[in-house]
C-alpha cells in the first residue's frame, strides 16, 4: 500500500459554519418553546424538534476537526478503508467518523523522544530497554522528524569467535506513512529488531583487530578489515543492511554509527595483555634494529679512521656491551678501564 495525500477542507470556515448552526439550533429551541407556550396549536413543535435534534447530534461534526503541526502526519481510515494522510501543517476538517491509525503510538524509542506525551500519562520502560510504553492519552499522529534509535549494547562473537560488546545509534525517519502503518504491525519495534539483527549479521564477518587470512569483503581474498580499524566501513554496511530490511515499512535510514566497541568483560583482561605484549614486541624489534645499526656504524667508523684495531674476540665483547647499553630498560653504569685492553 502506498501513501496518498488526503484533500481535507480548511478547518476555520467549517468551524464558523457549525458554530452558527449550533447557535441557530439553540435559537430554534427557544423559539419553539415560546411558540408552544403562547399558541395552542402545533406551530412551535417543528422548530422545537429541529432545534433539539441538532443540539443532540450537532456535536458530531466537531470530531472532524484536526490540527497538524509541522513535521507531523495523520493516517486516516473511514469504516476500515484507508482514505489518505494529512501531512501539511494547519487546521483541517475531515469526515467526523474517520479515525486515525498508528499502531506504534504507544511505543516510545528510549533515546528518541519522537512524539510528545501531551496527556502526561504514566510511562514505563520495557524489559528490553529499547522502548517506553505509554498507558493512556495516546497520540495517534506520526512524527516525520529525524529520530534516533540507540539500542542497548549487544554481545556478539566476531569472525574469530571472540565475544565483543558493540552498540550502534541509528538516525531514521518515516517517509511513507501508509507502509509504516499498514505493512508492519509496529514500525518502531520492527526497526529496533532489524537493527539488532543487522548488527549481529555484520559483526560476525569482521575480527575485532586485524587478523591474517580473514576475508571481510566476500571477494575470496584476505584483507585487513576489522571492527576497530574499519569502523566507518562497518557502520556503512550496517546502514545498508538495515535500509534493505525496513524499506517495505516506509522507513529511511539516514545514518548508522558505532557508539560503543570493546571486548566482552570475560576476555577483556586477557586481550589487553595480548595487545600489550604485541606492542612490547614491536617496540623491542624497533630498538634492536636501531641498536644493530648503531653498532655497525661504530665499528665502521673505528675501522675507517684506524682509531684502534680489534680482533674478533674484542669486537664481540664491544658489540655485546653496546647492545646491552642501547637495548637495556635501565640506564647502565659505566666502568672506566684505566689499564690496557690486552
Buried (B, 14 or more C-beta within 10 A) or exposed (E): EEBEEBEBEEBEEBBEEBEEEBEBBBEBBEBBBEBBEEEEEEEBEEBBEBBBEBBEEBEEBBEBBBEBEEBBBBBBBEEEEBBBBBBEEBBBBBBEEBEBBBBBBBBBBBEBBBBEBEEEBEEEEBEEEBBBEBEEEBBBBBBBEBBBBBBEBBEBEBBEEBBBBBBBBBBBBBEBBBBBBBBBEBBBBBBBBBBBEBBBBBBEBBBBBBBEEBEBEEEEEEEEBBBBBBBEBBBBBBBBBBBEBBBEBBBBBEEBBBEEBBBBEEEEEEBEEEEEEEEEEEEEEEBEEEBBEBBEEEBEEBEEEEEEEBEEEEBEEBBEBBBEBBEEEEEEEEEEEEEEEE
